[in-house]
Amino acid sequence: MKLKISSFKEPKHVGVVICVSWNNTEDVFSCGDDHKLLKWNLVNSECMTVMTFSDDFYPTGMHLFPKINMGGNKHQHDVILISTADGKFHIVNHNGRIEKTINAHQGACLAAQWSPDGAGLLTAGEDGFVKVWSRNGLLRSTIVQSDVPCYNAVWSPDSSAILYTKENFLVIKHLNSNNKIIKWKAHEGLILCVAWNANNNMIISGSEDGFSKIWDTFGQQISVSVKHDQPITSVSWSPAGDLFVIGSYNLLRLCSANGWSHCLDRPATGSIYNIAWSSDGTQLAAACANGHVMFAHIIEREYTWKNFSCTQTGRKVISIKDIITDQSDQLDYPDRVIQIALGFNHLVIATVKQCFIHKLSSWNTPVTFDLKEGTISMILLSERCLCVVERAGLSVYSYMGRLLASPRWGARPDTLGRAGLSLGPDSLAAIDQTDRKLIHVFDLPTGLIVRSSSDNTVTKLSHKMTVSDIALSQSGPISERQLALLDYNRDLYVITVKDPKAKFNKLGSQILDIVWSSETELLVGLRASSVVAWCCPRAATQTDWLALTTVSKEITSQPDRRVCRRRRRPYLSWKWLNAARVTRCLSREVVETCCR
């Protein structure tokens, strides 16, 4: 995986570009020290001047109003929030006209951001104050009063708290005064930039000490980067939370959510002051010190399933290969590809206008259907159906392109992540975004008759702890459907959804990640230094049986600390009697217990 970088031959800004923000997946706004607000169209490769502000207008940050509930025929005009060096923030319409100007701080207003729910905005200033305002610019409260400048501040995903910088410390202040302030020393140098992701709930910070670090919401360090030669001037999470980018002087680095570096580019741009992702998570724009606005999109991201491998080689080109037969093909699409999903004998490709469903046995005859809008954040696959997550909502389709259901439970689809959503052959499970101890499990119609979402039965499961990850089993009838979950203590529980006396049974602790087998009721979990397989999760009700059906293997590594994966040919599932005879000869307790 890497970034393909592009920019105009000549800079359109005269001087430093300070901030960029996406309007949609094709348009970008930028603002710089030349007092100009520019709009870039990536389809036509055009740049136009929206407005030239007064000579004392020096921007420090920019944020577009979040697009909420954009389904149907509703239309939302662009409302731009711009902070400036004279201590003011400005609310600007889509034509560049300033609707309102507010004196917010003594000294520069260094940060301004709309809340995720659109109910208000925050500002942070050189005077050390952090303030919350209504969307019309009326002061609601002064959250922080400090004697040192606050260089950056961001909202929490649920708009209930604010994260701000205080020299080399990070502080989380809840709007509810009854909650305790969380403060920790994050860096040795001054913290210049922070970002808080809505899907994984992780925080990333960048500092003058040359390090970028990932934190959880309790101040525990998850990952730290290598030391860079220059200060980290910008950080940004992808909307899905699986990637992030950091910017520095002549440096742009793409990393995975756990801090692993995918690629490093050194464009001759000077310092990168701001980075923004498109809503589909496939493109980014960067504000550069040399007057350029740099664009990049992700290529060579590889997807694998069994003996098939799929790679996006261009904006509209997919390469797929059968590793066993060494057959390969190139698939071209009329529009830009934004999401790819491979599994269960199907390849699903989403472009900005349509969704293409390919059978792996016949790549060139896809089933197609039109999308409600061109912003897809996620595609989930199961044996019988697929789930498409758009800004307007969730939709479940059959592999013939027939709409099966559109579950609703009051969630914001654009903030849903893979950890909080799971699709089974006949069920869809989701963590409630308001109460993360609650899990909704929807029964999905999988026949040819389409039912409305009101016909779906919903099972609500309540856990005692906050839930971070969920996964539905992929085999067996709906009456035996199992749900595995990880809570914030990293404890693993499993429950039979349709059991009248459903109970959460604990399987293990200190589990980092989980996945179900696509063919059997085998659950695999990852610990820090081992892989654990629960061959029969139902045995959790009996401690002695659970021990006999659990296999744990240490993760081996080479001297350079790289994990080694070894592939083995799976046993044929239809030779059950022969397998049972072999287990009796081997006298292996684990295998014998699973065969009972």
Residue pairs with C-beta under 8 A, 6 or more apart in sequence:
1 254
1 262
1 263
1 298
1 299
1 300
1 301
1 302
2 254
2 262
2 263
2 298
2 299
2 300
3 252
3 254
3 263
3 265
3 284
3 296
3 297
3 298
3 299
4 296
4 297
4 298
4 299
5 252
5 265
5 267
5 294
5 295
5 296
6 294
6 295
6 296
7 267
7 292
7 293
7 294
7 295
8 45
8 47
8 292
8 293
11 290
11 291
11 292
12 38
12 47
12 291
12 293
13 30
13 32
13 33
13 34
13 36
13 38
13 291
13 292
13 293
14 32
14 34
14 291
15 32
15 33
15 34
15 291
16 32
16 33
16 273
16 289
16 291
17 30
17 31
17 32
17 273
17 274
17 287
17 288
17 289
17 291
17 292
17 293
18 31
18 32
18 33
18 58
18 59
18 60
18 61
18 62
18 273
18 274
18 287
19 30
19 31
19 32
19 59
19 60
19 61
19 62
19 82
19 273
19 274
19 287
20 28
20 29
20 30
20 62
20 274
20 275
20 276
20 285
20 286
20 287
20 293
21 28
21 29
21 30
21 62
21 63
21 64
21 80
21 276
22 28
22 29
22 64
22 276
22 277
22 278
22 279
22 285
23 29
23 39
23 64
23 78
24 278
24 279
24 374
24 375
25 278
25 279
25 280
25 282
25 283
25 336
25 338
25 352
25 374
25 375
26 41
26 42
26 43
27 39
27 40
27 41
27 42
28 39
28 40
28 42
28 276
28 285
28 293
28 295
29 37
29 38
29 39
29 40
29 50
29 62
29 64
29 78
29 80
30 37
30 38
30 40
30 285
30 287
30 293
31 37
31 38
31 59
31 62
31 82
32 59
32 287
32 291
33 58
33 59
35 52
35 53
35 54
35 55
35 57
35 58
36 49
36 51
36 52
36 53
37 49
37 50
37 51
37 52
37 53
37 80
37 82
37 92
37 96
38 47
38 48
38 49
38 50
38 293
39 47
39 48
39 50
40 46
40 47
40 285
40 293
40 295
41 47
41 48
42 283
42 295
50 95
50 96
51 92
51 95
51 96
51 97
53 98
56 86
57 84
58 84
58 85
58 86
59 82
59 83
59 84
59 85
60 83
60 84
60 85
60 108
60 109
60 110
60 111
61 82
61 83
61 109
61 110
61 111
61 112
61 113
61 274
62 80
62 81
62 82
62 83
62 112
62 274
63 80
63 81
63 112
63 113
63 114
64 78
64 79
64 80
64 81
64 114
65 76
65 78
65 79
65 80
65 81
65 114
65 118
66 114
66 116
66 117
66 118
67 76
67 279
67 391
68 76
68 117
68 118
68 412
69 392
70 76
70 373
70 391
70 392
71 372
71 373
71 391
71 392
71 393
72 392
77 93
77 94
78 93
78 94
79 91
79 92
79 93
79 94
80 91
80 92
80 93
80 94
81 89
81 90
81 91
81 92
81 112
81 113
81 114
81 121
82 89
82 90
82 92
82 112
83 89
83 90
83 104
83 109
83 110
83 111
83 112
83 123
84 90
84 108
84 109
85 108
85 109
86 108
86 109
87 103
87 104
87 105
87 106
87 107
87 108
87 109
87 125
87 126
87 127
88 101
88 102
88 103
88 104
88 109
89 101
89 102
89 104
89 109
89 112
89 121
89 123
89 137
90 98
90 100
90 101
90 102
91 98
91 99
91 100
91 101
91 137
92 98
92 99
93 99
100 136
100 137
102 133
102 137
104 112
104 123
104 125
104 131
104 133
105 123
105 125
105 126
105 127
105 129
105 131
106 125
106 126
106 127
107 125
107 126
107 127
107 149
108 125
108 126
109 123
109 124
109 125
109 126
110 124
110 125
110 126
110 149
110 150
110 151
110 152
111 122
111 123
111 124
111 150
111 151
111 152
111 153
111 154
112 121
112 122
112 123
112 124
113 121
113 122
113 153
113 154
113 155
114 120
114 121
114 135
115 121
115 122
115 155
115 159
116 155
116 157
116 158
116 159
116 198
116 412
116 415
117 159
118 135
119 134
119 135
119 159
120 132
120 133
120 134
120 135
120 140
120 159
121 132
121 133
121 134
121 135
122 130
122 131
122 132
122 133
122 143
122 153
122 155
122 162
123 130
123 131
123 133
123 153
124 130
124 131
124 144
124 150
124 151
124 152
124 153
124 164
125 131
125 149
125 150
126 149
126 150
127 149
128 144
128 145
128 146
128 147
128 148
128 149
128 150
129 142
129 144
129 145
129 146
129 150
130 142
130 143
130 144
130 150
130 153
130 162
130 164
130 173
131 139
131 140
131 141
131 142
131 143
132 139
132 140
132 141
132 142
132 143
132 162
132 175
133 139
133 140
134 140
141 175
143 162
143 173
143 175
144 150
144 162
144 164
144 171
144 173
146 166
148 166
148 167
150 164
150 165
150 166
151 165
151 190
151 191
151 192
151 193
152 164
152 165
152 191
152 192
152 193
152 194
153 162
153 163
153 164
153 165
153 194
154 162
154 163
154 164
154 194
154 195
154 196
155 161
155 162
155 163
155 196
156 162
156 163
156 172
156 196
156 217
157 196
157 197
157 198
157 201
157 415
158 433
158 434
160 174
160 175
160 176
161 172
161 173
161 174
161 175
161 179
162 172
162 173
162 175
163 170
163 171
163 172
163 194
163 196
163 203
164 170
164 171
164 173
165 171
165 191
165 192
165 194
165 205
166 183
167 190
167 191
168 185
168 186
168 187
168 188
168 189
168 190
168 191
168 207
169 183
169 184
169 185
169 186
169 191
170 183
170 184
170 186
170 191
170 194
170 203
170 205
170 215
170 219
171 181
171 182
171 183
172 181
172 182
172 183
172 217
173 181
174 180
174 181
182 217
182 218
182 219
183 219
184 215
184 219
186 205
186 207
186 213
186 215
187 205
187 207
187 208
187 209
187 211
187 213
188 207
188 209
189 207
189 208
189 209
189 210
189 231
190 207
190 208
191 205
191 206
191 207
191 208
192 206
192 207
192 208
192 231
192 232
192 233
193 205
193 206
193 232
193 233
193 234
193 235
194 203
194 204
194 205
194 206
194 235
195 203
195 204
195 235
195 236
195 237
195 244
196 202
196 203
196 237
197 203
197 204
197 237
197 241
197 244
198 239
198 241
198 414
198 415
198 417
199 239
199 240
199 241
199 415
199 416
199 417
199 418
199 419
199 420
200 237
200 241
200 242
200 257
200 417
200 419
201 216
201 217
202 214
202 215
202 216
202 222
202 237
202 241
202 257
203 214
203 215
203 216
203 217
204 212
204 213
204 214
204 215
204 235
204 237
204 244
204 246
205 212
205 213
205 215
205 235
206 212
206 231
206 232
206 233
206 234
206 235
206 246
207 213
207 231
207 232
208 231
208 232
209 227
209 231
210 227
210 228
210 229
210 230
210 231
210 232
210 248
211 224
211 225
211 227
211 228
211 232
212 224
212 225
212 228
212 232
212 235
212 246
213 221
213 222
213 223
213 224
213 225
214 221
214 222
214 223
214 224
214 257
214 258
214 259
215 221
215 222
216 222
222 258
222 259
223 258
223 259
224 259
225 246
225 253
225 255
225 259
225 261
226 261
228 248
228 251
229 248
229 249
230 248
230 249
230 250
230 251
230 271
231 248
231 249
232 246
232 247
232 248
233 247
233 248
233 249
233 271
233 272
233 273
234 246
234 247
234 272
234 273
234 274
234 275
234 286
234 287
235 244
235 245
235 246
235 247
235 275
236 244
236 245
236 275
236 276
236 277
236 284
237 243
237 244
237 277
238 244
238 245
238 277
238 281
239 277
239 279
239 280
239 281
239 377
239 414
240 281
240 377
240 378
240 417
240 418
241 257
241 417
242 256
242 257
242 281
242 418
243 254
243 255
243 256
243 257
243 262
243 281
243 298
244 254
244 255
244 257
245 252
245 253
245 254
245 255
245 275
245 277
245 284
246 252
246 253
246 255
247 253
247 271
247 272
247 273
247 274
247 275
247 286
248 271
248 272
249 270
249 271
249 272
250 266
250 267
250 268
250 269
250 270
251 264
251 265
251 266
251 272
252 264
252 265
252 266
252 267
252 272
252 275
252 286
252 294
252 296
253 261
253 263
253 264
253 265
254 261
254 262
254 263
254 264
254 298
255 261
255 262
256 262
265 296
267 288
267 294
268 290
269 286
269 288
269 289
269 290
269 292
269 294
270 288
270 289
270 290
271 288
271 289
272 286
272 287
272 288
272 289
272 294
273 287
273 288
273 289
274 286
274 287
275 284
275 285
275 286
275 287
276 284
276 285
276 286
277 283
277 284
278 284
278 285
279 375
279 377
279 391
279 414
280 338
280 339
280 374
280 375
280 376
280 377
281 338
281 377
282 297
282 298
282 336
282 337
282 338
283 295
283 296
283 297
283 298
284 295
284 296
284 297
285 293
285 294
285 295
285 296
286 293
286 294
286 295
286 296
287 293
288 294
297 315
298 312
299 312
299 313
299 314
299 315
300 311
300 312
300 313
301 311
301 312
301 340
302 309
302 310
302 311
303 309
303 310
303 311
303 340
303 341
303 342
304 310
304 342
305 342
305 343
305 344
307 322
307 323
307 324
308 320
308 321
308 322
308 323
308 342
308 347
308 360
309 320
309 321
309 323
310 318
310 319
310 320
310 321
310 340
310 342
310 347
311 318
311 319
311 320
312 318
312 319
312 337
312 340
313 319
313 330
315 336
315 337
316 332
316 333
316 334
316 335
316 336
316 337
316 351
317 330
317 331
317 332
317 333
317 337
318 330
318 331
318 333
318 337
318 340
318 349
319 328
319 329
319 330
319 331
320 328
320 329
320 330
320 331
320 347
320 363
321 327
321 328
321 329
322 328
329 363
329 364
331 349
331 358
331 363
333 349
333 351
333 356
334 351
334 353
334 354
335 351
335 352
335 353
335 354
336 351
336 352
337 349
337 350
337 351
338 350
338 351
338 352
338 374
338 376
339 348
339 349
339 350
339 376
339 377
339 378
339 379
340 347
340 348
340 349
340 350
340 379
341 347
341 348
341 379
341 380
341 381
341 386
342 348
342 381
343 381
343 518
344 381
344 382
344 383
344 518
345 359
345 360
345 361
346 357
346 358
346 359
346 360
346 381
346 386
346 399
347 357
347 358
347 359
347 360
347 363
348 355
348 356
348 357
348 358
348 379
348 381
348 386
349 355
349 356
349 358
349 366
350 356
350 371
350 376
350 379
350 388
352 371
352 374
353 370
353 371
353 374
354 368
354 369
354 370
354 371
355 368
355 369
355 370
355 371
355 388
355 397
355 401
356 366
356 367
356 368
357 366
357 367
357 368
357 386
357 399
357 401
358 365
358 366
359 365
359 399
367 399
367 400
367 401
368 401
369 397
369 401
371 388
371 390
372 390
372 392
372 393
372 395
373 390
373 391
373 392
375 390
375 391
375 414
376 388
376 389
376 390
377 389
377 390
377 391
377 413
377 414
377 416
378 387
378 388
378 389
378 416
378 417
378 418
378 421
379 386
379 387
379 388
379 389
380 386
380 387
380 389
380 418
380 421
380 422
380 423
381 387
381 423
382 423
382 424
382 425
382 474
383 425
383 474
383 518
384 398
384 399
384 425
384 426
384 446
385 396
385 397
385 398
385 399
385 404
385 423
385 425
385 444
385 446
386 396
386 397
386 399
386 423
387 394
387 395
387 396
387 397
387 421
387 423
387 428
388 394
388 395
388 396
388 397
389 413
389 416
389 421
390 413
391 413
391 414
392 413
393 406
393 408
393 413
394 406
394 407
394 408
394 413
394 416
394 428
395 403
395 405
395 406
396 403
396 404
396 405
396 406
396 407
396 423
396 428
396 444
397 403
397 404
398 404
398 446
402 448
402 450
403 450
404 444
404 445
404 446
404 450
404 451
405 428
405 442
405 444
405 445
405 451
405 453
405 456
406 453
407 428
407 430
407 440
407 442
407 453
407 456
408 453
409 430
409 432
409 440
409 458
410 434
411 430
411 432
411 433
412 433
415 433
416 430
416 433
419 468
419 469
419 470
420 430
420 431
420 433
420 469
420 470
421 428
421 429
421 430
421 431
421 470
422 428
422 429
422 430
422 470
422 471
422 472
422 483
423 429
423 472
424 472
424 473
424 474
424 481
425 446
425 474
425 475
425 478
426 443
426 444
426 446
426 478
426 481
427 441
427 442
427 443
427 444
427 472
427 478
427 481
427 497
428 441
428 442
428 444
428 472
429 439
429 440
429 441
429 442
429 470
429 472
429 483
429 497
430 439
430 440
430 442
430 470
431 438
431 439
431 467
431 470
432 438
432 439
432 440
436 466
436 467
436 468
437 462
437 463
437 464
437 465
437 466
437 467
438 460
438 461
438 462
438 463
439 460
439 461
439 462
439 463
439 467
439 470
439 483
439 485
440 458
440 459
440 460
441 458
441 459
441 460
441 461
441 472
441 483
441 497
442 456
442 457
442 458
443 456
443 457
443 458
443 459
443 478
444 456
445 451
445 455
445 456
459 497
459 498
461 483
461 495
461 497
461 502
463 485
463 487
463 493
463 504
464 504
465 487
465 488
465 489
465 491
466 487
466 488
467 485
467 486
467 487
467 488
468 486
468 487
468 488
469 485
469 486
469 513
469 514
470 483
470 484
470 485
470 486
471 483
471 484
471 485
471 514
471 515
471 516
471 523
472 481
472 482
472 483
472 484
472 516
473 480
473 481
473 482
473 483
473 484
473 516
473 521
473 523
474 516
474 517
474 518
474 519
475 517
475 518
475 519
475 520
475 521
476 482
476 521
478 498
479 498
480 496
480 498
481 496
481 497
481 498
482 494
482 495
482 496
482 497
482 521
482 537
482 538
483 494
483 495
483 496
483 497
484 492
484 493
484 494
484 507
484 514
484 516
484 523
484 537
485 492
485 493
485 494
485 495
485 504
486 492
486 511
486 513
486 514
487 493
489 509
490 509
490 510
490 511
490 512
491 506
491 508
491 509
491 511
492 506
492 507
492 508
492 509
492 511
492 514
492 525
493 504
493 505
493 506
493 507
494 504
494 505
494 507
494 523
494 534
494 537
494 538
494 540
495 502
495 503
495 504
495 505
496 502
496 538
505 540
505 541
506 540
507 523
507 525
507 534
507 537
507 540
507 546
508 525
508 532
508 534
510 527
510 528
511 525
511 526
511 527
511 532
512 525
512 526
512 527
512 528
513 525
513 526
514 523
514 524
514 525
514 526
515 523
515 524
516 522
516 523
516 524
517 523
517 524
519 573
520 573
521 536
521 537
521 538
522 533
522 534
522 535
523 533
523 534
523 537
524 531
524 532
524 533
524 534
525 531
525 532
525 533
525 534
526 532
529 554
529 555
530 552
530 553
530 554
530 555
531 552
531 553
531 555
532 550
532 551
532 552
532 553
533 550
533 551
533 552
533 553
534 540
534 546
534 549
534 550
535 549
535 550
535 551
535 590
535 593
535 594
536 545
536 549
536 593
536 594
539 545
539 546
539 548
539 549
539 593
540 546
545 593
548 589
548 590
548 593
549 590
549 593
549 594
550 590
551 590
555 563
556 563
556 564
557 563
557 564
558 564
571 579
579 595
580 595
583 591
583 592
583 595
584 592
